[in-house]
Amino acid sequence: MAIRIHAKAAILAASLATAILPTGALASEVPEVGVPNELPGPGPYVFVTAEQPEITASVVAEGLANLYALAFIPGGDALVVERGQRVRVLRGATGPDPVIDEQAVAGVPEYGDTPGIHPFDVLGIQDIEPDPDFAKNGIVYLTYNRPVGFDETRGRITASYVLARARLSDMKLTGLKDLVVSEPEVAIGGSRIIVAGDGTVFAAFGGLSEGAVETSQDLGKIYGKVLRVRTDGSIPDDNPFVGKEGARAEIWTYGHRDPLGLAFDPASGRLVASEHGPQGGDELNELLPGRNYGWPHSTYGTEYVGSALPANPTLPETQTPLQIWSPGIAPNGITFYTGSAFPNWKNNLFVTSARRGQINGTGALIRVAFNENLQEMRQEILLDRLHQRFKDVQQGPDGLLYAITDEANSRVIRISPGSVVAQADGPQDD
């Protein structure tokens, strides 16, 4: 029996007052609070929503660990990343009975047995993205965090961000080639990849904490940056910092904190990124070449332990966000919807949210409707009553939406139009 839940239609208010430099306590130093992250029964779950009368959320795979990324490949299967651990294949992901392959993909970088790992060190596989011509060449792009050494002073492993490519065939990655490698640092975080239609790859890498937040402003390092390279790792001549002394020529934009979602607006082709602020001040940014996005000198966020609202959230030399969320939503993977299953959601942006207002168990899928200038007109909070940490969302080849959760028992959730009773074989995409 389906569980019927009314979605929360709301405009998430953007605070106009914000931005002192958060230099105090880290999030890891603040006590965790929240509500139980338990699903309200086995599902499927029917939600009454705005602009799309009803939707059904169905769990199509579970029993996975800390999912981070979802990517569809030709034939209806999907790749799912258990962050820092492995890549699994969801067979028949768009069919009536998806099944997780028991065998993980071989050849994926994994460092779980590295001695001295700190609880907040994340090593190994992060994101994965198939080449647009994957059906012919089997190429995938991936990011992973590779241990390099040990910092005796801080008692932490040093590691590098790596953007790489490989060939996926017969459940194995072969020919792994590093395209970009960062300088070794302590406490590196998350990353995302997107492949552009012009044969370039964009990779977003988070900034550093642990007293090194200024690195996001350092053009000689790739932390807190979005990079752009060709699919073979070479650097396009029109990258903004090509030829600039002391700058990494791969850099497209800088001054980021944690840009953990990338998507192209289908109407205009503009590239946007979701970005974690500190306490509140999460952003959606248009990524314009050579621009400075301000971190850590300008931000709409505050200290994790509380602080006065900043007086100058953006500075004259920094790029203003398209929108902000305050309270924060901990935004992760994003996608624009282009299918026909949800006609009233055409070109809407879907943003995965791990939690709202620093309260665990309040994650959701956020739907944002824009005008032709990528200016927010309205927002809707979806799936929040499932109490999950949502980590990524993708449109499937069937025109439906698929979201993954980041939990000890992670799930893949299929979002379909109408109620369970009304569904037949499912709509097809254009």
N, C-alpha and C positions, 0 to 999 in steps of 0.2 A: 504494500500500500504506500502510495506517495505521501510524503509529508509536505503540506502546503505552508509556505512562509511568505509573508509580505515583505518585499524589499524596502529598504529605507531610501526614499528619494530625497535628496538634499543638495543644497549648494554648500560646499565646504568653504567656509568663510576664510578669506585670506587676510591675515592681520597686516595692517599698514605700518604698524610700528614694529621695527625689528632692527637688529644687527650690532651688537658689540662682538668683539673677537672672543669666541669661546676658548679659553686657555686653561680652564680648571679641570674638574674631574671628568674622566672618561666615562662612557656609558657603562663599561664593565665594572665601574666602581660604585654604581648606584644600585640600591636594592631592587630586585625584580618584583613586580606586582602584576596581577592579572586575574583572569577568569579561566576556568577549565577549558582546554582546547578539545573538548569532546564533541563529536558530531551528534546532532539530535536524532539518533536512530540510524538505521542502515541505509535509508534513502530508497529510491530517488527522492529528490527534494524539489518541490514546485514553488516557484517564486512569482508573485504578482509584481510586475515592474512597469515603469513608465515607458511609453512609446513602443513597447513590445508587450502585449497584454500578459502573457505568461511565458516563463522559461522553466526548463527542467535541468537540474544539475544531477548528474549520475556519476558515481565512482566507477571508473572502468579499470583501475589498477590500484593496488595498495600493497603494503608490506615492504615498501622501499624506504631508504634512509636518506633524509636530508636532501631531497631533490633540489636542483639548482637551475637546470635548463632542459628545455623540450624542443626538439627539432624534427619535423616530418621529412621523410625521404620517399622517393618514388615507390609506388606499389602499396601505399596505405600503412606502412610501418612507421614507427617514430623512434628516435633516439632520446633517451632520458639520462641525465647526468646525476649520479649520486655524488654530490660535491666532495672533492678530495679523495674519492674512492674508486669509482668505476663508471663506465658507460654501459647501459643496458638497452636492449631492443624490445620495444612494445610491438609485438606482432599483431597485425590486423587492427591497428590503433583506431581506425575509423569504422571498423566493422561492428557486428553485434556482440562479439565475444573476444575482446582484446586479451592477449596473454603475454606476460613478461617472460622473455626467454631466460631460462635458468642460467645459461652460460653468459657471463659478461664478455664484452668486447676485449679481446687480447691486445696487448701493445699499448695500452693507455698508461701514461705516466702516473705512478702511484707510489707514495712515500710514507705509508702508514706505520712502517716499522722504524722510521728515523728516530734515533735516541734523542732525548731531551726536548721533545715537542712540548711547547707551552699550550695550555688549554685554548688559547686564542690564536694559535698559529694554524693557518689553513694551507696545507700543502696539497699538491696533486691537481687533478683535473678540475676545471672551472666551467667554461662554456664550450659549446661545440656548434658548428654551423656548416651545413652542406654547401658545396659549390653550386651555383645556379645550373651547371651542366653535370651535376652529380650522376644522373642516369647513364651518362656516357663515360665519365672519367673516374667516378668513385671518390673524388677529392672532398675532404672535409678540412675545416679550419678549427683550431681549438686553442684555448688558453689554459695554461697550467702554472702552478707555483712550484718552483724547483729549489730545494734546499742547496745552499752553497757552502756555508760554514757555521761558525758559532761565535757570537759576540760575548766574550768573557765578562765585559763590564756590565752589560745588561742581562746576562744570563739567558740569552734567547738565540734561537736559530736565525741565521740570515738566509734570505731566499731571494730569488728573482722571478718577476713576472716573465712569462714566455708566451709569445704568439707563434703558433706553429701550423704546419699543414701536413697532411698524411693521406694515404689512400685507404679506404675502408672496403674490404672484400672478405667474404667468408668469415665474418665475425672477428676480423683482425685488422688492426692498424699497421700499415707497413710504410717504409720510406719516410718516417717522421723527420721533418726538417724545421728547424727553428728559423722563423722569419724576423722576429724582434726579441731581444733579451734586455731586461732592465738591469740596472746596477743593483748589486746585492744590498738588501736592507732588512731591518727587523720589523716584524708585525705587518707584512703586506696583506692585502685583502682580496676583494672581488674584482671581476672583470667581465666584459661583454664584447661580443663580436656581431657585426652585420656586414654583409657583402653588398656592394653597390652595383648598379647596372653597368657602370663604366669599367668594370674589371678591377676595382680597388676594394680593399678590405679596411673597414674602420674597427678599431679596438679601443675600448674604454678601460682605463686602469685607475683604481682608487688611489687616493692620496694616503699619506702616512700620518699616524698619530705618534704616540710615544715621544712627544717633544719635537717632532720633525715636520709639523704641519706646513712650514714655510716651503717645503720641497715642491708643493703644488705650483709655486711661482717660479721655480728654477727650471729654465728652458734646457738645461743640460741633463735633466733627468726626466724619465717618463711617468713618474708618479703624479697622480692628479691630472692626467692628460687624456685626451682622445687622440689616437694616432691614425694615420692613413698611409697605407702602403699598397703596392700592387700585389697580385696573388702569388708572385714569386718572391716577395719580400723586397723588391727594389722600390725606390722612392720616387713618386711622381714629381716631375719638374715644377708643377704648379703648387706644390705644398708651400704654405706661407713662410716657413723658416729655412727653406733651402738656401744654402750659402751664408746664413747668418752665423757669425763666429760664436762658438760656445753653445749653440743650440742643437738639439737633436732634430734632424731634418724630417723625421717621421711625424712630428707633432702637428696636429691640426688645430686643436684648441687647448687651453690650459687654465689653471686656477680652479680646478674641480676638487670636490671633496670625495664623493663616492658616486660616480655615474654608473648605475647598475641596470639601465634599460636603454636600448637604442631602437629607433624605428624611423622609416621614411614616411612622410605624409603623402598618401597616394594622390591627393589633389594637386599638390604643388611640387612634390619631390624634395621638400625640405627635410633635413635630418634633425631629429629631436632626441633628447636624452632625458630620462628621469634621473634625479640626483638626490641622495640623502643629505639633508642638512644635519646640524647637531640636534638640539632639543627644539623640534619644530623647524620651520623654514625649509622643508623639502621643496624641490624645484622641478619644473619642466623647462628645459632650455633648448633653443634652436642653436645648433652647432655651426657657427659661422667661422670661416677660416681665419686663423690668427688671433681670434678674440680671447680676452682674459675674462674668466667668469668669477673672479674675485676672491676665491677662498685662499687664505683664511682672513683676508682683510675686510671683506664685505660679505655679509650673510644676513638672512632673515631669521636665523636661529638664535637660541640663547644657551646658557650653561645647562648641563644635565642636572645640576643640583639647584637650578633656579638662579635667575639674574634679572637685572633690569632689561627692558626691551631696548634694542639698539636704536640709536637715533638716525643713523645713516646706513640703511641696508644695502645700498649700492653706491659705488663711487663713480665719478665722471669717466674714469678710464676703464670701467668694467661693463660687461654686457648684462643687461637687465633680463631676468627670467621671463619666459612667456607667462608663467603662473607659478604660484607657491601654494603649499599646504601648511596651514598652521591652525590647530595642532597637526603635527607631522603624521604621515601615513607609512613611513618606512617603505618608499617605492622601490620596486625591483623591475622585472621584465615588463615590457610594454609592446603593444601591437595595435595598428590601425585595422579596423574591420572593413573588408572590401567585398564580402560575399553577398549572396542573395537570400540566405536563410533568415536573416534579420534585416529586412529592407529598411526599417526605420532607424537602424543603427549604422547605416552606411557612412564610412569615413570617420566614425567615432573612434576615439582612442581608448584602449583598455589598459589600465595600469594595475599591476599586482601590488598589493599592500600587505606587509607582514604584520603590522599592528598600527593602532591609531592612538595618538596621545600618550605614547610610552606605556600602554597597558597591553600586556600579553593576552592572547586569545581574542583579539579584536581585528584580525586581518580581514581583508575583503578584496573584491575586484571592483575597481573604480572605473565607471564609464564617463568619459568627458566628450561633450558635443562642442565643436568649434564653429566659428564662422569662417569665411573664406580667407581671413587674415590670421588664422590660427589663434584667435582670441576666444577664450572660454565663454560659452553661453550658459551651460548648465552641467551639473554633475549628478550621478546617481551611484549610491553605494549598493553593491550587489554581493550576495553570498556571505555577508558578515555574520549571519546567524549560524554558519558552519564552524565558526571559531577556529579558523586555520590560519597559519602563516603562508600566504600566497607568494610564490617566488617567480613564476614565469607564466606567460599566456601566449598562445599561438592560434592562428586560424588554421584549421585543418583543410586538406584538399576537398573535403565534403562540404565546406562552407560553414561548419560549426566551430565553436570556440572550445579550446582545451586549456585548462589551467592546472598547474602543479603546486603542491604544498611542500613546505619545508618543515617537516616534523620528524620525530623518531620513527613514526609510521607515516611516511609520506604517501600521498595519493595523487593519481591523475584523474581529473574531473572533466567530464564532457558536458558542455552547455548547449542545449537544444531548444528550439522554439516550441511553445505550446506545452500542454500537460502530458504526462506519460500516456494517458488513455488516447490522446489525440494523435500521438506520433505513429507514423507508419515506418517506412524504410529510411526516412530521413531525407531532407532536401539536398539538392545538388547545387554546387557552386556554379557561377557563370562560366 
